[in-house]
């Protein structure tokens, strides 16, 4: 952590101005070990930047969600958060980074992940947990951004829904989307799944009976053969 103007900054990134644009240019830059980026927001002009791929990847390994980053280039520096990171779906190499410029004493809107605590009662009874959203939009000062919002779901029964207004928010944090938005629902198990379980149980019960019947049939057959031998 770094202290800048009385505020805590999580990381520092040193970049340089990117003078070229376009897919072809960006491919060449990546081949040279760089990652193209853009900085925007807070009523400032967009700035096309370039970062060392090695240095950026090293920093990303240690970053939590929505870290505050001090971006430096050409004797300039601004605070920002990482808005979007694009990776190659094939090689998983870094392709592009979006940074949103922030002012430390002004409220911003960001998305934070939802973290579930406990196992829903309905799931224990065979229900299925179905996510509708995994992140929620919030408004707060940059220094108040939580890493995640935790919610206990142990009490949820089959058919019940968890909505945004059920979340407990830290001080200084407000929801920035409709509070009746569902987060998840505990659905009843499908008919197919129920039938499969019933069939499996019936098969298990039937197996000992079949074994007993086979054993009895085998014994009856043996007794019949023995009787035939005696008569002859």
C-alpha positions as CSV (number, residue, x, y, z in Angstrom):
1,X,0.0,0.0,0.0
2,X,1.1,3.6,-0.7
3,X,-0.2,6.8,0.9
4,X,-1.0,9.6,-1.6
5,X,-2.5,12.8,-0.4
6,X,-3.7,11.2,2.8
7,X,-5.4,8.3,0.9
8,X,-4.2,4.7,0.7
9,X,-3.3,3.5,-2.8
10,X,-3.0,-0.3,-3.4
11,X,-0.6,-0.4,-6.3
12,X,1.5,1.7,-8.7
13,X,1.7,1.1,-12.4
14,X,4.2,2.8,-14.6
15,X,3.2,3.2,-18.2
16,X,3.9,5.2,-21.3
17,X,1.8,6.9,-24.0
18,X,0.6,4.7,-26.8
19,X,0.8,6.6,-30.1
20,X,-0.6,3.9,-32.3
21,X,-4.1,2.3,-32.5
22,X,-5.8,-0.6,-34.2
23,X,-5.7,-4.4,-34.0
24,X,-2.6,-4.8,-36.1
25,X,-0.7,-2.2,-34.0
26,X,-1.9,-3.8,-30.7
27,X,-0.7,-7.3,-31.9
28,X,2.8,-5.9,-32.6
29,X,2.9,-4.2,-29.2
30,X,1.9,-7.5,-27.5
31,X,4.5,-9.4,-29.5
32,X,7.1,-6.9,-28.0
33,X,6.0,-7.7,-24.5
34,X,3.6,-4.9,-23.9
35,X,-0.1,-4.6,-23.1
36,X,-2.2,-1.8,-24.6
37,X,-4.5,0.1,-22.2
38,X,-6.9,3.0,-22.0
39,X,-7.6,5.4,-19.1
40,X,-10.9,7.2,-19.0
41,X,-13.5,8.7,-16.7
42,X,-13.9,11.5,-14.1
43,X,-14.6,14.0,-16.9
44,X,-11.1,13.7,-18.2
45,X,-10.0,12.9,-21.7
46,X,-9.2,9.3,-22.6
47,X,-5.5,8.4,-22.6
48,X,-4.1,5.5,-24.6
49,X,-1.4,3.8,-22.5
50,X,1.1,1.0,-22.7
51,X,2.3,-1.2,-19.9
52,X,5.0,-3.9,-19.6
53,X,3.2,-7.2,-19.8
54,X,5.6,-8.8,-17.3
55,X,5.2,-6.1,-14.7
56,X,1.4,-5.9,-15.2
57,X,0.9,-9.6,-14.8
58,X,3.0,-9.6,-11.7
59,X,0.9,-6.8,-10.2
60,X,-2.4,-8.6,-11.1
61,X,-1.4,-11.7,-9.2
62,X,-1.6,-9.8,-6.0
63,X,-4.6,-7.6,-6.7
64,X,-8.0,-8.1,-5.1
65,X,-11.3,-6.9,-6.7
66,X,-11.4,-3.2,-7.5
67,X,-7.9,-2.2,-6.3
68,X,-7.0,1.5,-6.3
69,X,-4.1,1.9,-8.6
70,X,-1.9,4.9,-9.1
71,X,-1.1,5.2,-12.8
72,X,2.1,7.1,-13.8
73,X,3.3,8.2,-17.2
74,X,5.4,11.1,-18.6
75,X,5.6,12.9,-15.2
76,X,1.8,12.6,-14.8
77,X,-0.1,10.4,-12.3
78,X,-3.7,9.7,-11.6
79,X,-5.6,7.3,-9.4
80,X,-7.8,4.7,-11.1
81,X,-9.4,1.3,-10.7
82,X,-9.1,-1.6,-13.1
83,X,-12.5,-1.6,-14.9
84,X,-11.9,-4.5,-17.3
85,X,-9.1,-6.9,-18.1
86,X,-9.2,-8.8,-21.4
87,X,-7.4,-12.2,-21.8
88,X,-7.0,-14.4,-24.9
89,X,-9.4,-17.3,-24.6
90,X,-6.8,-19.6,-26.2
91,X,-3.4,-18.5,-24.8
92,X,-4.8,-16.7,-21.7
93,X,-2.3,-13.9,-22.5
94,X,-3.2,-10.3,-21.5
95,X,-4.8,-8.5,-24.4
96,X,-6.0,-5.1,-23.1
97,X,-6.7,-3.3,-19.9
98,X,-9.4,-0.6,-19.1
99,X,-8.7,1.8,-16.3
100,X,-11.3,4.2,-14.8
101,X,-9.9,7.4,-13.5
102,X,-11.2,8.3,-10.0
103,X,-11.2,11.2,-7.6
104,X,-10.7,10.0,-4.1
105,X,-13.3,12.2,-2.4
106,X,-16.0,11.6,-5.1
107,X,-18.5,8.8,-5.1
108,X,-18.1,6.2,-7.9
109,X,-20.2,3.3,-9.1
110,X,-18.5,-0.1,-9.3
111,X,-19.6,-3.8,-9.3
112,X,-18.5,-6.1,-6.4
113,X,-18.9,-9.9,-6.2
114,X,-21.4,-11.6,-4.0
115,X,-20.0,-14.3,-1.6
116,X,-22.3,-16.9,-0.2
117,X,-22.0,-18.2,3.3
118,X,-23.4,-21.5,4.5
119,X,-25.5,-24.1,2.6
120,X,-29.2,-23.5,2.0
121,X,-31.6,-25.7,3.8
122,X,-33.4,-26.3,0.5
123,X,-30.2,-27.5,-1.1
124,X,-29.7,-30.0,1.7
125,X,-33.2,-31.4,0.9
126,X,-32.4,-31.9,-2.8
127,X,-33.1,-28.4,-4.1
128,X,-30.9,-26.7,-6.7
129,X,-29.2,-23.3,-6.2
130,X,-29.5,-21.2,-9.3
131,X,-27.6,-17.9,-9.6
132,X,-29.3,-15.0,-11.4
133,X,-26.5,-12.5,-10.8
134,X,-23.1,-12.9,-9.2
135,X,-22.1,-9.2,-8.8
136,X,-24.0,-6.1,-7.7
137,X,-23.5,-2.5,-8.6
138,X,-22.8,-0.2,-5.6
139,X,-22.0,3.5,-5.0
140,X,-19.4,4.7,-2.6
141,X,-16.1,6.6,-2.1
142,X,-13.1,4.7,-3.7
143,X,-11.7,4.1,-0.2
144,X,-15.0,2.4,0.9
145,X,-15.1,-0.2,-1.9
146,X,-15.6,-3.6,-0.3
147,X,-13.8,-6.6,-1.8
148,X,-17.1,-8.5,-1.7
149,X,-20.5,-8.6,-0.1
150,X,-21.2,-11.6,2.0
151,X,-24.6,-13.1,2.6
152,X,-25.7,-16.1,4.7
153,X,-28.1,-18.4,2.8
154,X,-28.5,-21.2,5.4
155,X,-32.1,-20.4,6.0
156,X,-33.3,-20.5,2.4
157,X,-35.9,-23.2,1.6
158,X,-36.9,-24.7,-1.7
159,X,-38.8,-22.1,-3.7
160,X,-37.3,-19.1,-1.9
161,X,-35.4,-16.3,-3.5
162,X,-32.5,-14.1,-2.3
163,X,-32.8,-10.5,-3.5
164,X,-30.4,-7.5,-3.4
165,X,-32.3,-5.9,-0.5
166,X,-31.3,-8.9,1.7
167,X,-27.6,-7.9,1.5
168,X,-26.0,-6.2,4.5
169,X,-24.0,-3.2,3.3
170,X,-20.9,-1.8,5.0
171,X,-21.1,1.8,6.2
172,X,-20.9,4.4,3.4
173,X,-22.0,1.9,0.7
174,X,-25.3,2.1,-1.3
175,X,-26.9,-0.1,-3.9
176,X,-26.9,1.4,-7.4
177,X,-29.5,-0.9,-9.0
178,X,-33.1,-2.0,-8.2
179,X,-33.1,-3.6,-4.7
180,X,-35.8,-6.2,-5.7
181,X,-33.4,-7.7,-8.3
182,X,-33.1,-11.5,-7.5
183,X,-29.6,-12.8,-6.8
184,X,-30.5,-16.5,-6.7
185,X,-33.3,-18.9,-6.2
186,X,-33.5,-22.4,-4.6
187,X,-35.4,-24.4,-7.2
188,X,-37.2,-27.7,-6.6
189,X,-35.4,-30.7,-8.0
190,X,-36.4,-31.6,-11.5
191,X,-38.9,-34.4,-12.1
192,X,-36.2,-36.4,-14.0
193,X,-33.8,-36.1,-11.1
194,X,-36.5,-37.2,-8.6
195,X,-37.4,-40.1,-10.7
196,X,-33.8,-41.2,-11.1
197,X,-33.3,-41.1,-7.3
198,X,-36.5,-43.1,-6.8
199,X,-35.4,-45.6,-9.4
200,X,-32.0,-46.0,-7.9
201,X,-33.6,-46.6,-4.5
202,X,-36.0,-49.2,-5.9
203,X,-33.1,-50.9,-7.7
204,X,-31.1,-51.1,-4.4
205,X,-34.2,-52.6,-2.6
206,X,-34.8,-55.0,-5.5
207,X,-31.3,-56.4,-5.6
208,X,-31.3,-58.3,-2.3
209,X,-34.7,-59.8,-3.2
210,X,-33.4,-60.9,-6.6
211,X,-30.4,-62.4,-5.0
212,X,-32.6,-64.3,-2.5
213,X,-34.8,-65.5,-5.4
214,X,-31.9,-66.7,-7.5
215,X,-30.5,-68.5,-4.5
216,X,-33.9,-70.2,-3.9
217,X,-34.2,-71.2,-7.5
218,X,-30.7,-72.6,-7.5
219,X,-31.5,-74.7,-4.4
220,X,-34.8,-75.9,-5.8
221,X,-33.0,-77.0,-9.0
222,X,-30.4,-78.9,-7.0
223,X,-33.0,-80.6,-4.9
224,X,-34.9,-81.6,-8.0
225,X,-31.7,-83.2,-9.5
226,X,-31.0,-85.0,-6.3
227,X,-34.5,-86.4,-6.2
228,X,-34.2,-87.6,-9.9
229,X,-31.0,-89.5,-9.1
230,X,-32.6,-91.3,-6.1
231,X,-35.6,-92.4,-8.2
232,X,-33.3,-93.8,-10.9
